[in-house]
Each structure stands twice: as structure tokens, then as C-alpha cells.
Amino acid sequence: MKRFKKKIMVTFLGLQVLLVGPVIADSVAGIGSEEISQDQTALVIDSLHTQEPPGIEPETMVASYYAKYFHGRRTASGEIYDHYAMTCAHKTLPFDTKLIVTNPQNGESVEVRVNDRGPFPRGRDIDLSYAAAKEIGLILPGVAPVEVVIVHPENEQPQDQLVSN
């Protein structure tokens, strides 16, 4: 008799798990998920509206430039490196980010686009193409501190004031 009761109990519990469990799980999973999603969307939209536009404060970085050895080789973005183009390598900035790089020693500036990763030597933050380095007078020293401003659509006006061609 004990075995029979055990079998009935196991069968009853099995049916509960198979039939009632998914219904409960479905109803619990639906609770709040839509509200949470809406809250997150509202938070993102709210943060976009209340966020200040990116500033134009320059950041000091240590710059070097690519040697001609890399000319014609593929960059991390997939492009072929052209040392006559106004491009640069940065460790973390997204590809196609535009930067204004200024040499504080002579005040010369150039606008470059990130299309590669690097530089890899310790203590360096940005690698300029040969043409960009030449434009701001970085060829002779090879490595020097520069001031870098990320160009955002909100900063189009300051960009005109900073670039000297």
C-alpha cells in the first residue's frame, strides 16, 4: 500500500510540474518585463535629452607617427594604410572618430580620422600618419605631447576655429 501511495504522489507531482509549472513560469516571466523595458527606454531617452553636449576641452596625449614600413598594409579597420592620408591609430576610440590634433610647440593643428589600433609602445597614446605628423611638425622629434579634441557634430563650430590649414 505504501508503494501505491508513493506512485500516486510522484505521478501527481510530475503532472504538477509538467502542466502547471509552465503556466506559472510564463505568468511570472511576463510580470514587469514590459515595464522594465519601458523604464530603460525612458531612461536612455531622458539621458540623451539631459546630457550636455561633449565639450571641446583638449586632452593631452603622447603622439608618435607611423613609419613608411606600414604603407600599403592593412589596418585594424580593414583599410589599407596610406601614409599620405590624414589618419591615426588609437587604442580605444571607435573607428572613423575624427580628432583635431594640435602640436602645442608650434600651434599647428590637423584633423585626422581613427582607422587603426595602436600605438603599442608603452607611454604613447596616438599614432599619426606620416602626412598628419608632418603637417603639425612631429617628424623631427618623432614623439611629442599633443592636444587632442574629439570632433562631435555638436562641436562643428569649434572645429573651424581649431584647424589651421
Secondary structure, DSSP 8 states (H G I E B T S, - for coil): -HHHHHHHHHHHHHHIIIIIHHHHHHHHHHTTHHHHHHHHHHHHHHHHHHS-------EEEEEEE--GGGTTSB-TTS-B--TTSSEEEESSS-TT-EEEEE-TTT--EEEEEEEE----STT--EEE-HHHHHHTT-TTTSSEEEEEEEE-GGGHHHHHHH---
